[in-house]
Amino acid sequence: MVRKYFLQLFKQVLKLCIDKGMVSGRRQAVDSAYIKANASLDSLVEKEVMDDAQTYSDELMANDKGML
């Protein structure tokens, strides 16, 4: 039952991304891992998404260079 709702939510988010031009809509892949968390709402920290995206992109580029 939970899987049905997750799939429905995933499809809605994917459609929004396609409509906004964020992804092409031809082929998508998702990778995940179940991690038990014990997080408190009081410990949430707001982050600038573009800074994180740039850091992630830099790490990917560094990893690609190391594999060549």
CNS distance restraints for C-alpha pairs under 8 A (distance, minus, plus):
assign (resid   1 and name CA) (resid   5 and name CA) 6.86 0.50 0.50
assign (resid   2 and name CA) (resid   6 and name CA) 6.21 0.50 0.50
assign (resid   3 and name CA) (resid   7 and name CA) 6.03 0.50 0.50
assign (resid   4 and name CA) (resid   8 and name CA) 6.23 0.50 0.50
assign (resid   5 and name CA) (resid   9 and name CA) 6.12 0.50 0.50
assign (resid   6 and name CA) (resid  10 and name CA) 6.01 0.50 0.50
assign (resid   7 and name CA) (resid  11 and name CA) 6.13 0.50 0.50
assign (resid   8 and name CA) (resid  12 and name CA) 6.33 0.50 0.50
assign (resid   9 and name CA) (resid  13 and name CA) 6.22 0.50 0.50
assign (resid  10 and name CA) (resid  14 and name CA) 6.01 0.50 0.50
assign (resid  11 and name CA) (resid  15 and name CA) 6.04 0.50 0.50
assign (resid  12 and name CA) (resid  16 and name CA) 6.30 0.50 0.50
assign (resid  13 and name CA) (resid  17 and name CA) 6.26 0.50 0.50
assign (resid  14 and name CA) (resid  18 and name CA) 6.19 0.50 0.50
assign (resid  14 and name CA) (resid  25 and name CA) 7.97 0.50 0.50
assign (resid  15 and name CA) (resid  19 and name CA) 6.03 0.50 0.50
assign (resid  16 and name CA) (resid  20 and name CA) 6.17 0.50 0.50
assign (resid  17 and name CA) (resid  21 and name CA) 6.22 0.50 0.50
assign (resid  17 and name CA) (resid  22 and name CA) 5.08 0.50 0.50
assign (resid  17 and name CA) (resid  23 and name CA) 6.00 0.50 0.50
assign (resid  18 and name CA) (resid  22 and name CA) 5.83 0.50 0.50
assign (resid  18 and name CA) (resid  23 and name CA) 5.18 0.50 0.50
assign (resid  18 and name CA) (resid  24 and name CA) 6.03 0.50 0.50
assign (resid  18 and name CA) (resid  25 and name CA) 5.73 0.50 0.50
assign (resid  39 and name CA) (resid  43 and name CA) 7.25 0.50 0.50
assign (resid  40 and name CA) (resid  44 and name CA) 7.14 0.50 0.50
assign (resid  47 and name CA) (resid  52 and name CA) 7.70 0.50 0.50
assign (resid  48 and name CA) (resid  52 and name CA) 6.62 0.50 0.50
assign (resid  49 and name CA) (resid  53 and name CA) 6.07 0.50 0.50
assign (resid  50 and name CA) (resid  54 and name CA) 6.13 0.50 0.50
assign (resid  51 and name CA) (resid  55 and name CA) 6.30 0.50 0.50
assign (resid  52 and name CA) (resid  56 and name CA) 6.11 0.50 0.50
assign (resid  53 and name CA) (resid  57 and name CA) 6.05 0.50 0.50
assign (resid  54 and name CA) (resid  58 and name CA) 6.09 0.50 0.50
assign (resid  55 and name CA) (resid  59 and name CA) 6.24 0.50 0.50
assign (resid  56 and name CA) (resid  60 and name CA) 6.24 0.50 0.50
assign (resid  57 and name CA) (resid  61 and name CA) 6.26 0.50 0.50
assign (resid  58 and name CA) (resid  62 and name CA) 6.21 0.50 0.50
assign (resid  59 and name CA) (resid  63 and name CA) 6.17 0.50 0.50
assign (resid  60 and name CA) (resid  64 and name CA) 6.16 0.50 0.50
assign (resid  61 and name CA) (resid  65 and name CA) 6.29 0.50 0.50
assign (resid  62 and name CA) (resid  66 and name CA) 6.34 0.50 0.50
assign (resid  63 and name CA) (resid  67 and name CA) 6.43 0.50 0.50
assign (resid  64 and name CA) (resid  68 and name CA) 6.64 0.50 0.50
